[in-house]
Amino acid sequence: MDIVRTDFPFISLSLALPAISALLVVFLQERFARAVSVVGAGATFLLSLLVVYLFDYSRTSAVQFYEEYTILDELNIKLSLGLDGLSLLMYLLTALVSLVAIVWSVKDRQVSFRLKEYFVAFLLTESFLIGVFASYDVLVFYVFYELTLIPMLFAIGVWGYKLRLYSAYKFFIYIFVSSLFLLLGIASVAVVHYKNTGSFSFSYFDLLKNSYTPGLEIFLFLLFFIAFAVKTPLVPFHTWLPDAHGEAPTAGSVVLAAMLLKMGTYALLRFNLGLFPDATVKLMPFMVAIGIITIIYASWMTIVQNNIKRFVAYSSVSHMGFVVTAMFLLTQEGLRASVIEMFAHGMTSASLFMIAGFIYNRLHTFNMSSLRGSVKFMPMFAVIVAMTSFASMGLPGGSSFWGKFLTILAAKEYSYALALLVLVGAFFSAAYILFMLKTLFLDVREESILIHFTDIRGFKLVSFIMLMVPIFLIGFFPHLFFNMFEGSIGFILKNLLGLE
């Protein structure tokens, strides 16, 4: 991979801005917590837009804005930061969704105590996530990957709902234990590099040159896969997610669904496909089968949920099945579908959880049967619900259309049977969204309970608008996003196929 260094530390500044904002929140009075957090997250988002503007789109496979700082010279551990086209998209997603989550929280009734700690948790999560997506030292990636656990543990455990402590512990244990497999895998690839070259290195660029025996490569692939499958999550590693989402505060669910799940799929693409190409090709049928099972199983589970937050949580698992299925088809169209669906799902899942949170603020329940007709007297909110839902189910013009369409197209290159299975999954995803729309719009309940509800406005409306714009930009102008990562997926495919 080519490296393009920069004179200005864009990425380290992006890491620092949320962390500095968190520090200011700690030392200032609590009444300043909201304002400082919005300014910090807003400045980071503006910086991300500048980076997107300055990015050289003729060299999307190159790592641009590269910075390198030595941490431990004896083991050659370095803070290596940069962005290629793939990480650029995830970096933009992180900056945008973090700002949305913080703006949403400004007037969130659930966030009425310990404001300092709350906003510090979300600012630190943003900083750690940028580190995850911009790191090119695998050990430093692991450190940032693990650090994201800590603020989200407290976000769920302190500001969550009734079963928040159980859900927070389950979330932490699942991710932490699975990450030990990743740590073993990282140590193993570093040892292999040492045996081959006589020096330790955790650099992604150096580890790309490693060679393994077939059995060892498959073993290492599986070590990395277990950690990322739990994070994604894929069936049967998914059981922590509905509990975590069901009990997390609204902004916590937004960050979990839109960004923390993408850590898993991003890492599968970056590390499993990048570092272990031969094992990836050999295990491709197995991985596609897991993706298909995840799509269909999670869709069935979504339809039977009576809690709207768990409903959206299972729908997220189903969408991650589409991402993994498309990824392991190992074609240009499949990788395109996988990456664009990561970004698209980040937008729609965040919006769906905000819809659930907004309804809860009005009705104080997540029970689906109690939500009948609940958007009837809120026209602006009703439009947002409809737009988000249609985009999520994959209608043309919405953000998820291209992910589903390109996945079907890529599956057809292998067999019509596989394409049919993907099509069945897409049908189920439409079915459960239509069921939700029927409940919210068409089912009848006593109108006197609803007629006094105020429509969405203020900070909540701003949060939705920030998501609606990219949702429809992807739907109508997908080339703007494909141009970001075309070179990156081309590099991964060449590596998989053994081409120069």
N, C-alpha and C positions, 0 to 999 in steps of 0.2 A: 504493500500500500504506500502511495506517495504521502509525504508529510509537508504541509505548508505552515511555516511558523508565522507568528504575528508579533508586531511591535507593541501592541496594546493588549493587556490581559483580559480579554472579553469574558472568557469562561471562568477564570478565578474570581473576577468581579461579580459574575452571576451567582457563584457560590457564596460570595461574601455578603452581598446585599441582604438576602433574607436573614442570614446569621447575625449581621450587625443590627438589623431591625429587631430581631428577637432580643438582643442584648439591651437595646434601648428600651424595649417594653419592660424588661426586668427592672431597670433602674429608674424609670419614670413612674409617675403616679398612674394608678389603674385607669383613670378616666382618659388617659392618652393612648391606651392600648389599641383601641380600634383604629384610630387615625394613623398611628405609626405603622401598624400592620398593613393597612390599605396602601399607604405611601410606599412602603418597602416592597410589597408584592407588585404594585403598579410600576415602580421603577425597574424591577426585574423583568417584567413583561415588556416594557418599552425597550429595554436593552436587548431582549430576545428578538424583537421586531427589527432592530438595527442590525443584529447579527444575520438574520434572514435576508435583509436587504444587501449586506456586504458579501454574502456567501457567493463563491464563484460556481455557478451552475453548469459550467462547461467541464468541471472537474469534481463531480459529486462523489466519486469513489475515493478521492483524496481526503485525508484528515486535515482540515483547515483550522485556523485560529489555534494552532498547537502550542502548548506550553509544557515545560518539563522542569520539575524541581526534585532534587534527590532527597529521599527520606532516610534510607539506610543503605549506605554504599556497599557494605560487606555482602549483602544479599541482592544488590542491584534493584532495590525497591524505589520506585519513583512516582511522584504525583504527575502522571502524564494525562493532560487534558486536551481535548480537541473534539471536533465535530466533522463527521462525514455526513452524507445525505440522510442516512438512516437515523443517526443520533440527533441530527438537526431537527427532524420532525418530532422526535420524542422530547427534545429540549423545549421546543415551542409549545407542545402539549402541556408539559409540566408548568411552564410559566403562566400559560393562560388559565388552566384549571385551578392552580393555586390562587390566582387572583380572584377567580369566580367564587371559590370556597370561602375566602376571607371576606369578600364583599357580601356574600349571602349571610355570613355570621354577624354582620354589623347590627342587624335588627332581629336576629333569631331569638325567639322567646326562650328557647331551650338553653341558650348561653347567657345566663343571668348571674353567674357566680364564678369566681376564680378566673377572671378575664385574662389576666396576665399569662397564667399557665396555658390557657386555651390557645391564645394567639401565638405564643412561643412554640407550642407543639406543631402548629401548622406551618409556621415560618421555617422551623428546623427541618420539617419533612420536605419542604420545597428545596432547601439547600442540599439535603442528602440525595434527593432524587436527581437533581442536576448532576451531582457527583457520579451517580450510577450511570447515567446516560452519556456522560462525557469522559469517563475514565478509560484509559487504554493500558493501564497496569491491572492485571487480573486480581492481584491481592488487594489493591486499593479499591477496585470495584466491589470486592467482597465486603470490605469494611463499610463502605457506603450502603451496600445492599442490606447489611445487618442493622446499621444505624437507623434505617427507616422504621424498624420495628418499634423502637423505644417511644417516640412521640405518638405513634398510632395506638400503642398499648394504652397510654394514658388518655388519649382522646376517647377511646371506646370505654375504658374502665371508669372514668370520672364523669364524663358528660353523656354517657349512653343511657339506654332505657332500663327496664326492670332487671333483665338478666345480663347486665353489662359486665360484671366481674367474671362470670363464667365465660362469656364470649371473648373477653379480652385475654384471659388466660389460654383459652383454646387457640385463639389466633396466634399468640406468642409461641406456644409450645409447638404447634404444627410447623410454623415457618422456621423457628430456631433449630429444631431437630432436623428438619429436611436440609437446612443450610450446612449442617455438619458434613453431609455427603459432598456438597459443593467444596467445602474446605479441603476434604481429602482429595478430591479431584484436582484442585488447584495445586496442592502440594505434589501430587503425582506428576502432573505435566511439567512442573518446575524441575523435579528430579530427573525426568527423562531428558529435559533440555540440558541439565548438568552432565548427564552421562554422554550426551552427543557432542557437547561443546567444551566441557570442562569449566563452565561458569554458570552460576544461577541467574535466572532472569524470569520475571513475571510479566514482561512486556508482551502485549498481544501480538505485536509485530514479530517478535522473536519466536513466540510459541506457534505462530502460523507455519514455521519452517520445521517443526518437529515431525519425526516419523515414528510410527508405532507398529508393533506386530498386530495382526487382525484381531486377536482375542483381547489384547490390552486396549486397543482403540475402542472396541465395543464396550468394555468394562468402564472406561473413562467416560464415554458418551452417556452411559446409564447413570453414573455418579452425578454428572451435571444435570441430566434429565430429571432425576428424582426431585432435586431442589427446585427446578424451574416448573415442573409439573404441579407441585404443591402450590407454588406462588401464582400460577396462571389463573385458576386451577383447572386441572383436567380430571374427569371421572377416572378412577375412584378416589382421587386425592382432594376432592372439592368440599368435604363436609364442614370445614371450618368457615367457609365463606358465607352461607346463609345466616349462620349465627352471628358472625361479626357484622354483617350488613344489617341484620334485623335489629341489633341493639345499638349500633353506632349512631352518633348524632348525624344530622343531615350532611353537614360539610365533611364529616369523617367518611360517610358512605361515598360521597362524591370523589374524594381523594383515593379511597380504596379501589373503586371501580374504574375510574378514569386513568389512574397512573400506577398504582401499586400492582395491579394485575398485568399491566403492560411491561413491568420489569421482567416478568417471567417470559412472555412471548418475545420481547426484545432480546433477552439473554439466550433463548433457544436459537434465535436466528444468528446472533452475533457469535456465540461460543460453540454450540453444538454443531451447527452447520459449518461455521468457520473453521474450528479447530479439528473437527473429526469428520472430514468429508467422506472417507471410505465407509465408516460406520453408519453415517447418515444414509448413504445409498443402500446399504444392506438392510437397514432397519426401516426403510421408507414404508413398506406395506403395513408393518406393525404400528407405526406412528399415525398413518392415515386412518387406520382402523380405530385407534384411540380417539382421534378427532371426530370421526363420524359417530361413534358411540356417545361421546360427550354432547354433540349437537342434539341427538335424538333423545337421549335419556334426560338431559337437562330441560329440553322443551316439554317433555311429558310432566316433569316435576313442576315446571313453571305453571302449567295450566291448572294443576290441582291445588295451588297455594291459596290460602285464604287471608294471608297477610301481604299487603301490597309491597312492603320492603323486601320480604323474602321472595315474592313474585319477581321483582326486578333483579334480585340477586341471582336467582336461578337463570333468568334470561341472560345475564352477563356470562354465566358459565357456558351457556349454549353458544353465545357469540365467540367466546374464546375457542370453542370447538371449531368454528369456521376458520379462525385465524390459523390454528395448528394444522388443520386439514389442508388448507391452501398452501401453507409453508412447506409441508413435506411432500407435496406433489412435485417439488423440485423443478419447476418450469418458470419461465419468465412471468407468465400470466399468474401463476400460483403465488409467487413471491410478491408481485404487485398487489394481488388481492389481500394477502396477509398483512402487508404493511399499511395499506390504505384502510383496512378494516380496524386495525389497532387504533389509528387516529380517529376514525369515524365513531367507533364504539366509545372512545373516551368522551366525545361530545354528547352522544345520545344517552349513555348511561348516567352521566352527571346530571343531565336534564331530567331524566326519569326519577332519579332519587330526590331531586329538588321538588319535583311535582308531588312525590309522596310526602315530603316534609311539609310542603305548603298546605296540603290537604289535612295533615295531622294537626297543624296549627289552628285550623278551622274546626275540625270535628273531634280532635283528641283521640283518634283511633286509627289503626292501620288495617282493621278488619274490612275485607273486600265487600262483604254483605252490608256493611254500614256505610259504604261510600256511594251507594246507588244514587245516580243523578246529582252528584255533588258539585259538578262544574256548571250546572244549569244557569245560575245567576251571576256567573263571573265570565263575561264574554272574552275579555283579553286573555285570561288564564285558559279558557277553553280552546282558544286558537293555538296557544303555546302547547297544550296537551296534544292536540291533533297533529300539529307540525312535527313535534318530537316523535310521536308514535308512528306516523307514516314514514318518517326518516329511518326509524329503528327497524321497521319491518322490511325495508329494502325497496320501497316504491321509487321509480325513476324520479330524479330530482332531489332525492334525499341522500344523506351521506353513506348509508349502508348499502345502497344499490350496487355500487361498483365492486365492493368486496364480495357480495354474494354472486353477482353476475360473472365476475372473473374467476371465482372459485368453480362455478359450474363449467365455465369454458375450459379451465385447466383440467378438471376431472374428465371431461369428454375426450381429452387427448389420450387417456388411458383406456377408458371403456365407457359405454353408455350406462352400464349397471352402476358404476361409481358415480357418474353424473346424476343418475336417478336418485341415488341415496342422498346426495347433496341437495337435490331439488326437494326431496321429502323433508329434509331438515329446514330448508327455507320456507316450505309450506307451514310447518309447525310454528316457526317463529312469527309468521304472519297470523296464525290462528290465535296464539296467546295474546298478541297485541290487540287483535280485534275483540277478544273476550274482555280485555281491560277497558277498551273504548266503549263497549256495550254497557259495562257496569257503570262507568263514569257519566256517560251521556244519555243512554236510552232507558235504563232501568228507572222505575218510579219510586219516589219516597215522599214523605210529607213535606210539602214545599215551605211551610212556615218555618222549618228548621234552617232552610237554606237562604231564604229571601233577604236576610239581614247581613249576609256575608259581604265584606268589601272585596272588590276585585284586586288583583295583584298590582302593586305599584312600588315606587321607591327603589331601594337597594335590591329587593327581590326581582323586580322587573329588569333592572340593569344586568343582574346576573344571568337571567335567561337570554337577554339580547346578545350578550357576549358569546353565548353558545350557539344561538340561532344563526349568526352570521357565518361562522365556519361550517356549520352543518350544511348549509345550502351552497356555500362556495365549493365544497367537495362535490356535492351533487351535480352542479351545473358547470363547474370549471375544474374537473379532476386533473387536467394536465398541469395545473399550477402545483399540485402536490406530487404527482408522478415525477415531475422534473427534479424534485428535491432528492429523490432516493434511487433514481434509475441506475446511476453509475454504481451505487453501493450494492444493489442486488445483482448487478451484472458481474461485479468482482466476486461475490459469493458463489454465483453459478459457475464461473470460470474455475474457481478453486475446487468446486464439487466435481466438475467434469475433467479436471486435470489439464485445463488449457492454459496456455501462456498469454 
